[in-house]
Amino acid sequence: MTAPRQSPRRRPPRRRRRASWLRPLALVAAGLLLFLLGIGLGRALEEEPAGGTRTQVRTLRPVPLTPAQETVTVTVTGTSR
C-alpha cells in the first residue's frame, strides 16, 4: 500500500509592501488640505460683500384705530334647510 501523493503547496503571491512613510505622509497632506480649506471658508464667511444688498430689520408698531362711528345689528330668524 502506498501513501496518497500530496500536491505541492503553492505559496500565495507576495504582496508588495508600500513604503511605510507613504500613508502617514498622505494623512498629513489631507489634514493640511482640510485645515487650509477651513481657514479659507471662515475668511469668506467673515467678509462683508462689497456693494451688495444690505438687509435691515425693524419692528413696526401698530397705528391706533379710530372708534367705529355706528353699530349695525343683524337679527336672523329661523333657518332654511
C-alpha positions in Angstrom: 0.0 0.0 0.0 1.3 3.4 -0.9 0.6 6.7 0.7 -1.5 9.1 -1.3 0.5 11.7 -3.0 0.1 15.3 -1.8 0.2 18.0 -4.2 2.9 20.5 -3.6 1.5 23.5 -1.7 1.6 26.8 -3.5 2.6 29.8 -1.7 0.4 32.8 -2.0 1.9 35.5 -4.2 3.9 38.1 -2.2 2.2 41.4 -1.7 4.3 44.3 -2.4 4.7 46.3 0.8 4.3 50.0 0.3 6.8 52.3 1.8 6.0 52.8 5.5 6.2 56.6 5.2 3.7 56.9 2.4 0.5 56.5 4.4 1.4 58.9 7.2 2.5 61.5 4.6 -0.8 61.2 2.8 -2.7 61.6 6.0 -0.7 64.7 7.0 -1.2 66.2 3.5 -5.0 65.5 3.7 -5.2 67.1 7.1 -3.3 70.1 6.0 -5.6 70.5 3.0 -8.7 70.3 5.1 -7.2 72.8 7.6 -6.5 75.3 4.8 -10.0 74.8 3.3 -11.5 75.5 6.7 -9.5 78.8 7.0 -10.5 79.9 3.5 -14.2 79.2 4.2 -14.0 81.0 7.6 -12.5 84.1 5.9 -15.1 84.0 3.1 -17.9 83.9 5.6 -16.4 86.6 7.7 -16.0 89.2 4.9 -18.9 91.5 4.1 -20.0 91.8 0.5 -18.6 94.9 -1.3 -21.5 96.8 -2.7 -24.0 94.0 -2.3 -27.5 94.1 -0.9 -27.8 95.1 2.7 -30.7 93.8 4.8 -32.2 95.9 7.5 -34.6 94.6 10.1 -37.0 96.9 12.0 -40.1 96.5 14.1 -43.3 98.2 13.0 -45.7 99.5 15.7 -49.4 99.3 15.1 -51.3 102.5 14.3 -54.2 103.1 16.7 -57.6 102.6 15.2 -60.3 105.2 15.3 -63.5 104.0 17.1 -66.4 102.9 14.9 -69.0 105.7 14.3 -72.1 103.4 14.1 -73.0 99.9 15.2 -75.0 97.6 13.0 -77.1 94.7 14.5 -78.2 91.8 12.3 -81.0 89.5 13.6 -81.6 86.2 11.9 -84.9 84.3 12.5 -85.4 80.7 11.5 -83.1 78.5 9.5 -83.8 77.3 6.0 -82.8 73.8 5.0 
